[in-house]
Structure formats: C-alpha cells, structure tokens
Amino acid sequence: MLVLGASVFLGFQYRAPFETGFDSLPTASQYLKVAGLLLLLLSITLIMSPGAYHRIVWQGNDSPDVHDFTTSVMDFALLPLLLALGIDFYAVAGKFVGSTGGVLVGTLITTTALLFWYGPGLIWRKKNSKSRKKTKQGAEMEKTPLKDRVEQVLTEARVVLPGVQALLGFQLATILMEGFDKLPQSSKYIHLISLILMGLCVILLMTPAAYHRIVERGEDTESFHRVASALLLVTMIPLPMGICGDLFVVLRKVTNSISLSLGVALLTLVFFYALWFGFPGYRRAQISRRNLSA
C-alpha cells in the first residue's frame, strides 16, 4: 500500500516540471517541488528496503530481525512522505490563495497526516519495549517452510511491481508532453535510457509468475524460490538507475545546472544502493561472524 501510494505520488512529481503551468509557479515553489521529489525518493528507498534486506541477510527465511528492521524502517518512511505532501499542497494552494494561504493549507495537511499516521502509535504504543529490543533470537534464522518462503518472495515482488508500473506509465506519458520537447537532446536520451531501465524492471518482476506457471507448473520448489529471489534482487539494480536518471532530467530543467543535477542524482543513487545492498551485506556479515563465534 505504501509503495503504490508513494510511487504514484512520485510519478506526478516527476511529471510536474514538464507541465505548462509549472513555469508560472514562483521560483520558491519550483524549488520546493524539487525538495518534495527528493523527500519522496527517500521515502521510496526506505519502503522498498525490507525486500532486499530479507533476501540478502536471511535468504528468504524468517527471523524476528526482519520484522524489527521492517518496523523500524516504516517508523521513518512516512515522515518524508507527509512532508512532501504538505509541500505539494502549499504549491497548489499558494497559486490560488497566495503564499500565506498556501502555508496554512500545507501546514494543515502535514499536521493532519502527522496526527493520523504517528498519533495512534504515540498514544497507544506499549510502554514495555522488551519485544522491540534486539535479542539473541533476533539474530537467529528460523528454517521457514518452502511454501511460506515462496509466498513471501512473490509478495515482495508484488510490493515492488505496482510502484514500478506506475512510474513507467508516467515516464511514457512524459514523452508526449509539450515541456519534454523543450529539453536538451542529452536530457531526452537520458530519459529514454531511464524508460528502458524501468521497462526492464517490469519484465524482471513479472518473470517469477511466468516461471512458476510455465516451468514449475505452479508447484513450489527450491529452484523456483532461488530464481524468484535472484530476479527480485537483480531488479533492484537497474531500478535506482532509472529513477535517478529522470531525477537528473528534472533537476536540470529546474536549476539549469548540469553539475548540481548530476551531483544530486549520483548521491541519491549511492543512497539507494547503500540502503538496499550495502547495509544488508554488512548486516549479513555481522550475523555470520556472531554465529561463528557463538
């Protein structure tokens, strides 16, 4: 749910700079829209990270550590999302009712989201935090039945797929917009490459379902679990490239600075890979050393 909602929102953020009305926004609002885009990318990175963590650290098996990681990630992932939501409402409302009215509307939306998303947790969260502490059990892998592991890897693919499809749809539509024709030729080629990468991601994410039916005839096997896990992880390699390629195009259009746009896009790409592959790899090595010394 979070991935789909954030990805659709992200698609609109990518598309906004190519709309004719974007240039009529105040410069401050344009840069705030860019800030909202970066906040959404942060949220997307966090929301999608549990799948890679589960595959790399625990090879698809169950562990309390996976639950703890996912819960901790979601505690933070909603914060940049609600800030981006407030920024967008400020920019839209400010165009009709002025800056003061835009600030009021944006603040109202942000505060409402904060109360509904974080309020219940602050009010009803149990005082006893023992279950949230890292324990020895949290660093142990439970041998999960094959049926459950297959269901989990398919679920993790289904989590990522709708968001990627939504982004691909917005990227395809962007090419037909008036603002796209005004871009430098190099930016158009970068967008095309990003589009191809997102198309590749959609193909990879849909492959497990086809493999399961055509090769395995719908049966759960260790071979299918390995193939599906590998495809999910492989998908997460070109996905950040496609996202950050279009980030460069948007930043270049708004700021007219190639160096700034390239620097921010590369830093964002590094952040994607660090959270999706770097940290899980470090965590896996850490747990392996701990288990060997036990």
C-alpha positions as CSV (number, residue, x, y, z in Angstrom):
1,M,0.0,0.0,0.0
2,L,2.7,2.4,0.9
3,V,4.8,1.6,-2.1
4,L,1.9,2.1,-4.5
5,G,0.8,5.3,-2.9
6,A,4.3,6.8,-2.8
7,S,5.2,5.7,-6.3
8,V,2.0,7.2,-7.9
9,F,2.8,10.4,-6.0
10,L,6.4,10.3,-7.2
11,G,5.2,9.9,-10.8
12,F,3.2,13.1,-10.5
13,Q,6.3,14.8,-9.0
14,Y,8.4,13.7,-12.0
15,R,5.8,14.9,-14.4
16,A,5.0,18.3,-12.9
17,P,8.1,20.2,-14.3
18,F,7.0,19.3,-17.8
19,E,3.5,20.7,-17.4
20,T,3.0,24.2,-18.9
21,G,1.7,25.6,-15.6
22,F,5.0,24.7,-13.8
23,D,6.9,27.6,-15.2
24,S,4.2,30.0,-13.9
25,L,4.9,29.0,-10.3
26,P,7.1,31.2,-8.1
27,T,10.8,30.2,-8.1
28,A,10.5,29.3,-4.4
29,S,7.6,26.9,-5.2
30,Q,9.5,25.3,-8.0
31,Y,12.5,24.5,-5.8
32,L,10.1,23.3,-3.0
33,K,8.6,20.9,-5.6
34,V,12.2,19.6,-6.2
35,A,12.7,19.2,-2.4
36,G,9.4,17.3,-2.3
37,L,10.7,15.0,-5.1
38,L,13.9,14.3,-3.1
39,L,11.8,13.6,0.1
40,L,9.6,11.1,-1.9
41,L,12.7,9.3,-3.2
42,L,13.9,9.0,0.4
43,S,10.6,7.5,1.4
44,I,10.6,5.1,-1.6
45,T,14.1,3.9,-0.8
46,L,13.1,3.2,2.8
47,I,9.8,1.5,2.0
48,M,11.4,-0.9,-0.6
49,S,14.4,-1.8,1.5
50,P,12.9,-4.7,3.6
51,G,12.6,-6.9,0.5
52,A,16.3,-6.6,-0.2
53,Y,17.2,-7.0,3.5
54,H,15.1,-10.2,3.7
55,R,16.7,-11.7,0.6
56,I,20.3,-10.8,1.3
57,V,20.6,-11.2,5.1
58,W,18.2,-14.1,5.7
59,Q,18.0,-15.7,2.2
60,G,14.2,-15.5,2.4
61,N,13.9,-17.3,5.8
62,D,12.0,-15.9,8.7
63,S,13.7,-14.1,11.6
64,P,12.5,-11.6,14.2
65,D,15.3,-9.4,12.9
66,V,13.4,-9.0,9.6
67,H,10.3,-7.8,11.5
68,D,12.3,-5.4,13.6
69,F,14.1,-3.9,10.6
70,T,10.8,-3.5,8.6
71,T,9.1,-1.9,11.6
72,S,12.0,0.5,12.2
73,V,12.1,1.5,8.5
74,M,8.4,2.2,8.4
75,D,8.7,4.4,11.5
76,F,10.8,6.8,9.4
77,A,9.5,6.2,5.9
78,L,6.2,8.1,6.4
79,L,7.9,11.3,7.7
80,P,9.4,12.4,4.3
81,L,6.2,11.3,2.6
82,L,4.0,13.6,4.7
83,L,6.4,16.5,4.3
84,A,6.3,16.1,0.5
85,L,2.5,16.0,0.7
86,G,2.5,19.3,2.6
87,I,4.9,20.9,0.1
88,D,2.7,19.9,-2.8
89,F,-0.4,21.3,-1.2
90,Y,1.4,24.5,-0.4
91,A,2.5,25.0,-4.0
92,V,-1.0,24.2,-5.4
93,A,-3.0,26.3,-2.9
94,G,-0.5,29.2,-3.0
95,K,-1.2,29.6,-6.7
96,F,-4.8,30.5,-5.9
97,V,-4.9,32.0,-2.4
98,G,-1.4,33.4,-2.1
99,S,1.7,32.4,0.0
100,T,0.0,32.8,3.3
101,G,-3.0,30.7,2.3
102,G,-0.6,28.1,0.8
103,V,1.3,27.9,4.1
104,L,-1.9,27.4,6.0
105,V,-3.2,24.6,3.7
106,G,0.2,22.9,3.6
107,T,0.6,23.0,7.3
108,L,-3.0,21.7,7.8
109,I,-2.3,18.7,5.5
110,T,1.0,17.9,7.1
111,T,-0.3,18.2,10.6
112,T,-3.3,16.0,9.8
113,A,-1.1,13.3,8.2
114,L,1.2,13.5,11.2
115,L,-1.6,13.0,13.7
116,F,-3.2,10.1,11.8
117,W,0.0,8.3,10.9
118,Y,2.0,8.9,14.0
119,G,-0.5,9.9,16.6
120,P,-2.0,6.5,17.4
121,G,1.5,5.0,17.8
122,L,2.5,7.7,20.2
123,I,-0.7,7.3,22.2
124,W,-1.2,3.5,22.3
125,R,2.3,2.2,21.9
126,K,3.1,-0.2,24.7
127,K,5.3,1.2,27.4
128,N,7.1,-2.1,27.7
129,S,9.7,-2.1,24.9
130,K,11.2,-5.5,25.6
131,S,9.8,-7.0,22.5
132,R,11.4,-4.3,20.4
133,K,14.9,-4.9,21.8
134,K,17.5,-6.8,19.8
135,T,17.9,-10.3,21.4
136,K,19.9,-13.3,20.6
137,Q,16.8,-14.8,19.0
138,G,16.6,-11.8,16.7
139,A,19.9,-12.8,15.2
140,E,18.9,-16.4,14.5
141,M,17.4,-17.8,11.3
142,E,14.3,-19.9,11.5
143,K,14.1,-22.6,8.8
144,T,11.0,-21.5,7.1
145,P,8.8,-24.0,5.2
146,L,9.2,-23.8,1.4
147,K,5.6,-22.9,0.8
148,D,5.9,-19.8,3.1
149,R,9.2,-18.8,1.5
150,V,7.7,-18.9,-2.0
151,E,4.7,-16.9,-0.9
152,Q,6.9,-14.3,0.7
153,V,9.2,-13.8,-2.3
154,L,6.1,-13.5,-4.6
155,T,4.6,-11.0,-2.1
156,E,7.8,-8.9,-2.1
157,A,7.8,-8.9,-5.9
158,R,4.1,-7.8,-5.8
159,V,5.1,-5.0,-3.4
160,V,7.6,-3.5,-5.8
161,L,5.8,-4.2,-9.1
162,P,2.8,-1.8,-8.9
163,G,5.1,1.1,-8.0
164,V,7.4,0.4,-10.9
165,Q,4.5,0.1,-13.3
166,A,3.1,3.4,-12.1
167,L,6.4,5.1,-12.6
168,L,6.8,3.5,-16.1
169,G,3.4,4.8,-17.1
170,F,4.2,8.4,-16.1
171,Q,7.6,8.2,-17.9
172,L,5.8,7.0,-21.1
173,A,3.3,9.9,-20.8
174,T,6.0,12.4,-20.2
175,I,7.5,12.0,-23.7
176,L,4.2,13.2,-25.2
177,M,4.1,16.4,-23.1
178,E,4.9,19.9,-24.5
179,G,7.6,20.5,-21.9
180,F,9.5,17.5,-22.9
181,D,10.1,18.8,-26.5
182,K,11.9,21.8,-25.0
183,L,14.5,19.7,-23.2
184,P,18.1,19.5,-24.4
185,Q,18.7,16.5,-26.6
186,S,21.0,14.9,-24.0
187,S,18.2,15.0,-21.4
188,K,15.9,13.3,-23.8
189,Y,18.3,10.5,-24.3
190,I,18.8,10.1,-20.5
191,H,15.0,9.9,-20.1
192,L,14.9,7.3,-22.8
193,I,17.5,5.2,-21.1
194,S,15.7,5.6,-17.8
195,L,12.5,4.5,-19.5
196,I,14.2,1.4,-20.9
197,L,15.6,0.5,-17.5
198,M,12.1,0.8,-15.9
199,G,10.7,-1.4,-18.7
200,L,13.4,-4.0,-17.9
201,C,12.4,-3.8,-14.2
202,V,8.7,-4.5,-15.0
203,I,9.8,-7.5,-17.2
204,L,12.0,-8.9,-14.4
205,L,9.4,-8.5,-11.7
206,M,6.7,-10.3,-13.8
207,T,9.1,-13.2,-14.7
208,P,8.6,-15.2,-11.5
209,A,4.9,-15.6,-12.1
210,A,5.5,-16.8,-15.6
211,Y,8.4,-19.1,-14.5
212,H,6.2,-20.5,-11.7
213,R,3.4,-21.5,-14.2
214,I,5.4,-22.4,-17.3
215,V,8.4,-24.2,-15.8
216,E,7.2,-25.4,-12.4
217,R,3.6,-25.9,-13.4
218,G,2.5,-24.0,-10.3
219,E,4.5,-26.2,-7.9
220,D,6.6,-24.7,-5.1
221,T,10.2,-25.8,-5.5
222,E,13.6,-24.8,-4.1
223,S,14.6,-24.0,-7.6
224,F,11.8,-21.6,-8.1
225,H,12.5,-19.8,-4.8
226,R,16.1,-19.3,-5.8
227,V,15.1,-18.0,-9.2
228,A,12.5,-15.6,-7.8
229,S,14.8,-14.3,-5.1
230,A,17.6,-13.7,-7.7
231,L,15.2,-11.9,-10.0
232,L,13.9,-9.6,-7.3
233,L,17.4,-8.6,-6.3
234,V,18.5,-8.2,-9.9
235,T,15.6,-5.9,-10.4
236,M,16.8,-3.6,-7.6
237,I,20.0,-2.9,-9.6
238,P,18.5,-1.0,-12.6
239,L,15.6,0.4,-10.7
240,P,17.6,3.1,-8.9
241,M,19.4,3.9,-12.2
242,G,16.0,4.6,-13.9
243,I,14.8,6.7,-11.0
244,C,17.9,8.8,-10.7
245,G,18.2,9.3,-14.5
246,D,14.9,11.0,-14.5
247,L,15.9,12.9,-11.3
248,F,18.8,14.4,-13.2
249,V,16.5,15.4,-16.1
250,V,14.0,17.1,-13.7
251,L,16.8,18.9,-11.7
252,R,18.5,20.1,-14.8
253,K,15.2,21.6,-16.1
254,V,14.5,23.4,-12.9
255,T,18.0,24.5,-11.9
256,N,19.7,24.8,-15.3
257,S,22.8,23.4,-13.7
258,I,24.3,20.2,-15.0
259,S,26.9,19.8,-12.2
260,L,24.4,20.3,-9.4
261,S,21.9,17.9,-11.1
262,L,24.5,15.3,-11.7
263,G,25.8,15.5,-8.2
264,V,22.4,15.2,-6.5
265,A,21.4,12.3,-8.8
266,L,24.6,10.4,-8.1
267,L,24.3,10.9,-4.3
268,T,20.8,9.7,-4.5
269,L,21.9,6.6,-6.5
270,V,24.6,5.9,-3.9
271,F,22.0,6.2,-1.1
272,F,19.7,3.7,-2.9
273,Y,22.5,1.1,-3.3
274,A,23.9,1.7,0.2
275,L,20.5,1.0,1.9
276,W,19.4,-1.8,-0.5
277,F,22.7,-3.7,-0.8
278,G,25.4,-2.1,1.4
279,F,23.7,-2.3,4.7
280,P,22.1,-5.8,4.2
281,G,25.6,-7.0,3.1
282,Y,27.2,-5.6,6.2
283,R,24.4,-7.0,8.4
284,R,24.7,-10.4,6.9
285,A,28.5,-10.5,7.5
286,Q,27.9,-9.2,11.1
287,I,25.4,-12.0,11.9
288,S,27.6,-14.6,10.3
289,R,30.6,-13.6,12.4
290,R,28.4,-13.6,15.5
291,N,27.0,-17.1,14.8
292,L,30.5,-18.4,14.1
293,S,31.8,-17.1,17.4
294,A,28.8,-18.4,19.4
